Amino acid sequence: MNVSKIISCDLYNGVIKNKRFLIVPILIFFECMYNDNYVRMMLISLGGSFGKLTIFDLFTLIFRGGDPISKMPREDAMVVLPYFWIAIFAFSVFIGFEYMHNDLTQFGTQILTRCRKRRTWWYSKCIWCIASSLWFYILAIGTLLLYAVLNGYIFKAENNYNLTNFLAMQSAAYEPSINHGISVFDRVCLIIAPFAVICALNMIEMLLCLFFKPIYSYLVSIALIIAGTFTDTAISFTRCAMLLYNRDYFEKGYNTHTGIIICLIIIPAAIIIGGTYFKRANILPDKE
């Protein structure tokens, strides 16, 4: 079995044929509706207007995240988790877990036996992992664009800072810095950040599948997602996908650039470590 056939098989079964991706547009559309209604409720309570909202506002709302729990003031006992933000990333790694689990316990073992090239099999999985993460993100952004078209958002790659500055002022953990503009480079980084986190989480999950049962690797990925809601230390890279709670709006917010760099280190590191380990390891399940 040659390399192209293995890659084609993974892309077909793990991306094209994977019906779980159909849930992504439903999830994102629901989150767009929720955030649209959230802004309307704020306007009713304020009795004012933020002005016309842009597509970048909707993008920021979907991935805005929340305050780090560890920095919440003690007198403020109410902790609000960013449930919808968690749901997006938890589902992105669930899709990877489900396919990887099936691949390691069912049809994938037959392909591995037939191809007889361990590294080829592993690198094919890496290509699938990146393609799967990209497809998830394309579906998410595509749904967001569709919702924006249907609801009259301005197609502009810049925030309405009346909205985002107001949202920043609601933080209980940070002092907001009034923002009147974000550089083009920083906006590109904000667009890349969620995809980088999704890809890094899936690569970690896939690598850990070589050492543990897939369910444990999935739980590790979930723990990393939750860690991003708990602390804003540099190592909690998942926090860079919280597009509002960064240094563009808070002087002590998370550095998006640091998070992306960590993700870009994790991805090739997982490929190299997995390829080296897999060359000599036996991952085929024991037959009772």
N, C-alpha and C positions, 0 to 999 in steps of 0.2 A: 504494500500500500504506500504510494508516494506521498510527498509532503503536501502537494496541492489538494489531493483527495481528502487528507486528514483535516486540513484547514477548512475546506469546503463543507465537510461533514459537520464540523463544530459550528460554523457560521449558520448553516442551514438548520440544524437541530437546536442550537443554543440561542439563536437570534431570530431568524425568519419564521421558524415553526413554533417558537415559544409563545404560547397564547397568553402567558402572564403579562406580556408587554402591553396587551390590550387594556389592562387596568390602569396603566400610567396616565393616559389622557383623561380618564375618569377622575383619578386622584387629583391631578393638577387642575382640571376644570372646576372641581369642587372647592379646591383651595383658592382659586381665583374668585369664585362666587363669595366665599367666606370673607376674603380680604376686601372685596368691593363693598360688601355690606358693612364691614368693620369701619371703613372710611366714611360711609354714609352716616353711620351711627355717631361717629365723632363729630361730623359736621352738624348734625341735629343738636348734639349736646353743646357745641360751641356757638351755634347760631351764626356761623360765618361761612367762608369758602376758602379753599386752598388754591382755587384756580383750576385750570384744565390739567388733568393728570397725564403723564406720559407712560409709554410702554416700559420704560426703565423704572418707573415708580411701582408698577405692577410686579415686575421682576424682583425688585427690592423687597416688596411686601411678602411675596411668596417665600423668599429665602432670608427673611430678616432675622430670625433667631430670637434670642432673648438674653437677659442679664445672666452673668455667671453666678450660680447659686452660692458659691464660696465667698462672694464679695457682697452679698446682700446684707444690709444693715440689720443688726440683731433685733432692733426694736420693730422692724418690719417683718412680722412672722409669715406674711403671705408670700409664698413662692409659686410663681407661675412658670411651668415648663413650656417650652415651645413645641407643643405636641405635633402640630402640623409639619414643622421643620423636621422633627424626629421621624415622622411617618414617611416622608419622602426618601430619606437616606436608609431607613430600616427596610423599606420595600425594595430599594435598589440593590441592597446586598442579599435580600431574600431571593431575588431572581437568580443571582449568581450561585447562592447556596443550593437552591433546588436543582439546577442543572449539574453542578459539580457533584452533588450527592448521587444523582442518577448515573453520572459518568463514571464515578469510582466504584459503584456497586452493581451496575447493570451493563448497558451496551458499550460503555467506554473500555471496559476490561477486554472485550473481544477485539476492539480496534487496536488496543495496545499490544495484544498478543500477535495480531496479524502484521502490524507495521514493524515490530521488533527493533524499533529505534526510539529509545527512551527520550532523548532530547527533542526529537522531532515531535513526539506526542506532547511533551511539556510546552514547547514553544508554540505549538498550535493552540494549546489552552490559553497561553498568554495573549495571543492575537485575538482569540475569542473573547477573553476577559475585557480587553481594551475596546473591542468593537461593541460588545454588549453594553458597556458603560456609556459609550458614545451614543448608541442607539437610544438608550434610556433618556439621556440628556436631550437629544434631538426631539424625541417625542414630547418631553416636558416643555421645551422652548416652543415647539410647534403649536402645542395646545395653548400656551400662554399668548402667542401671537394671534391665534384664532379668536380667543376670548377678547383680546384687545381690539380687534377689528369689529367684532360684534357689539362692543360696548363703547365705541367712540374714543378710545385712548389715542393720544397724539403719538405718532411714530417718530420718536426722538430718543436717541441714546444718551439721555441726560435726565436727571431727576428734577422734579418740581420741588425745590428746596424748602418751600413753605410747608409741604407735607413731611418730608424727611427730617427737617429740623424740629418740627413739632413732635414727631415720633421719638426722636432722640431725647427730647426733654422729658419724656415719660420714664426714662431709665432711673432705677432706684440705686444702681451700683456705680454709675459713672457721672462725671460732670460733662455735659455736652459742649462741644465747640461749634459755634454757629458756622455753618458751611454755606458758601455762596458759589461753589464750583469744585468739581473733581477733575483732575487731569485726564486726558485721553488714555494714557498708559494705565492709570489706576482703574478707570472704567473697564478697560480690557481685562485687567486682573480680576475684577469683580465678576465678569462674565465667565472667565475661565475657572474661578475658584470652586464652584459646586461640582463641575465635571472632574476637576483634579481630585477632589475629596472622594467622589463616587468611585473613580478609577483606583485610587490608592486603597480604599477599603476593600474593594473586590480583589485586588492583587494580594493583600494581606490574608484575606479569607481563603483564597485559592492556595496560597503558600502553606498556610496552617493545615489545610486538608491533607497535606503529605505527612504530617506529624500526628494529627488527631482526627477523630471522627468529624465529618463535616458540620454536625450540629454544634460542636464546641467551637469550631472556627467561626461559625455564624454568631455565636454568643460573644466572642471576642470583638467582632466588628460592631455589634450592638453596644458593647461596653465602651468602645472608642467613640461612638456617636454620643452616648450619654455623658462621657467625660467632657466633651465639648460644651455641654450645658452646665457642667459643674464648675469648671475652672477655665481661666483665660491664660494659663501659662503657655509658653511658646510651644511646648511639646504636644499640646492638645490641638493638633493640626485641623481637626474637623471643624474647629471654630472659625476658620477662615471662610467657610461657606455661609456664615452668618453675615449677610451683606450690610446690615445696618450697624452692627456692634463692632465696628473696626475703627481704625485711626482716622478715617475720613470724617467721622462724626464725633469721635471721642478721643481726646489726647492720650488717654490710657487704654484705649480699646485694643483689640487684637490686631497684630500686624498681618494683613492679608498676604503680603509678599513672603513673609516667613512661612506661613502655612503652605503656600503653593510650592515653595522650595523644598519643604519637607516631603510633600506629596511626590515631587519630581525625583527625589532621592529614593523614596520607598518603592516606586514602580520598577526602575531598573534593578534595584537591590533584590527585590522579590524574584525577578526573572533569573538573576544570576545565582542566588542562593538555591532557588528551587531546581534549576537546571543541574547544579553541582550535586545536590543531595539526591535528586531523583535518579541520577546516573547509577547510583549504587544501592538505592533503597528498594525494598519490595513493598509496593502499595496495594498489591492485589489482595482482596479480602480472603481470609481463610475459609475454606469450605468444610463444613461440619459433616 
